[in-house]
Amino acid sequence: QRNATQRNATQRSTTQHPTNSHDPIMPNAAAEQLKGQGNQFFKGGQYAAAIAKYKEATAIDSTVPAYWSNMAACHEKLKQYEEMEVAGRECIKADRNFVKGYFRLATAQKALNDLAGCIKTLESGLGVQSNNPDLKKMKKELIELQRGEQVAAHCQKAQEFMTNGDIPAAMKQLDLASRLDAGNPEIDAMMSKVKPKFQAMEARRKASLSPTEVHKERGDDAYKNANFEGAIEHYTKCLEILQSDSKSDSPLALKAYSNRAACYKQISNFDGTISDCTAVLEVEPENIKALIRRAQAFEGVERYRFALQDVKTVLNMPFHKVGKQNFDLCNGMQHRLNRTVQQLKAMG
C-alpha cells in the first residue's frame, strides 16, 4: 500500500511540475555532426568544403551562432569579405549575446573599408561585453586608422591649396592636421613652407584694417579663448565707432551684434542677448542664428511665449535653409515651451 501511495505521489508531482520550458535546448545531432565535419575541413585548410558543411548545418538549425561564426572564419581565410559580412550578420541575428559574431562582422566591414559601420558594430559588441579585449583592440586600431586617414586627407588638401596659391586655406588644413597628429614630420615640413607666407599675408591684412575691424578681430580672438568679457569690450568699442559713423546696420555691425550676443549668452546675460539679437533681426528678420539665440534668451528670462514665437518662425522656414541640427533643436524647444505654456495656463 505504501508503494502504491508513493507511485501516486510521484505521478502527481510529474503532472504538476512539467519540464521547465527554460531548460537549454539540446543541439540537433545531425547539425552538430556537420559542424564537426566542417571543423575538420577547416583544420585541413579546405575552407570551401568547410563552408559547405556549415551551410548544411544552418539549413537544419539557423539559430546556432557557432555555425555562422565558423562559416565567417572560412570566408575570411578565402578573403571573401562580402560573404563574411553576411555570415557575421546572421551570427548576430542567431544570438545577439554571442560576442564573436560582432567581431566577425567588424572584421569583414574593416576589410571592406566600411569604417563607420565597423565602429558601430564594435560599439554594439562592447555593449554586450564591455571588457572584451578583441573588440577593444580593434576599436582602438580603427580609431587610429581613421585619424591617419583624416591627417592624410588634410595634408592632400593643403598641398592642393599650396599649388593653387591659396595660402590661408592651406594653413587651415595644416592646422586641422596638426591637431590630430602633432609632431608629424610631413605636417611640420609643409608648415615650414606655408606658415611664413601666411604670417606675412596676415601682417599685411591686419595693417590695412580699420579701427572697427581691429576691435572686431580682437573680440573674435578673445571669444575663441573663452574670454567673453574681453570680447564684449572689443565688440562694444567696434559698435560705438560704427554708431558714431551712422553705420549701425552695416554688415560689420551686424557681425559685432551677433558675436556680442553669443558672448552675453555664454555669461547668462539674457537681456543683453535679446537686445543684440533684436538689433540683428531688425535688419535681417530671418537670421536663423539670431532667432534661435533670442528664443533661448527669452526662455532664460521666462518669457516663454516670445521664445515660442521665435522658434515657430524658424520652423516655418524651408528645411534646407534651417538645416537638420537647427530644426531638431527648435523642434525640441517647441515641445518643451508648449508644455510650459500649457502648465502656466492650468495654474491660472
Secondary structure as UniProt FT lines:
FT   HELIX           2..16
FT   TURN            21..22
FT   HELIX           29..43
FT   TURN            44..45
FT   HELIX           47..60
FT   TURN            62..63
FT   HELIX           65..77
FT   TURN            78..79
FT   HELIX           81..94
FT   TURN            96..97
FT   HELIX           99..111
FT   TURN            112..113
FT   HELIX           115..128
FT   TURN            130..131
FT   HELIX           133..163
FT   TURN            164..165
FT   HELIX           167..180
FT   TURN            182..183
FT   HELIX           185..207
FT   HELIX           211..224
FT   TURN            225..226
FT   HELIX           228..244
FT   TURN            245..246
FT   TURN            248..249
FT   HELIX           251..266
FT   TURN            267..268
FT   HELIX           270..283
FT   TURN            285..286
FT   HELIX           288..300
FT   TURN            301..302
FT   HELIX           304..315
FT   HELIX           319..322
FT   HELIX           324..346
//
